[in-house]
Amino acid sequence: MKSLVIKVGVVFLVLFGIGIGFATSAKDKGRPYYEEKGYVLWEIKTDEKVIALTFDDGPHPTYTPQVLDLLKKYEAKATFFVIGERAEKYPEVVSRIGEENHEIANHTYTHPLSISPAKLKEELKKTNDIIHDITGTYPIFYRPVGGQYNDKIINTAINEGYKVIMWSWHQDTEDWKTPGVKKIVKKVLSGVQPGNIVLFHDSGGDRSQTIRALEEILPELQQQGYKFVTVSELIEIYTMPASP
Ligand SMILES: [Zn+2]
């Protein structure tokens, strides 16, 4: 009897705890609001076979050039969400990303897991200035670290003139966990749809699995008729009026 009381107590605590969690997150406006306003993008709906590959946490002196070589081979364009302090350390890699007409976006300066609005504002500016110094172009997109966002984060980014870019939830390769090449490939190919945004990482550890997965993903999607576009190009397709 005593153990039953404890079990019921545990269940109650779990349910109550979840309830509190929902109540807290319910304060934030959530995906439908931000998607409709156009402040945050997860993916687009289109019949056109386009896909946006995105790479976070770089630049990396070894892996980013390998990604760039593969993108070149398959005439693919991608978007790189770079960390400011890494861009500062490897400007030649950032320079090459820009020269090869990929898009460069802002992923904060120090990649902190949580951040205050004031600090975010500072890190966004610092990173954008570094990227501008190297490439002559100011990024217009920001991706929150770990995809963690709330109203404060989004409002800060919007007020600073950024659009917030997430990714298709079913296209999170989780390559940073080094799950094996097969799993990364399967994740992308099994659920691929036109207008998806795919999340990879070109830094933050050993990314050789990501490279090998790309060697399979790129030719397969190309054969399926997909065009690899930057996030800016994806947004242009989305806002283009339908042809009569
Ligand atoms: Zn990141």
Residues whose N, C-alpha, C, O or C-beta is under 5 A from the ligand:
A	BS01	ZN	D56 D57 V145 G146
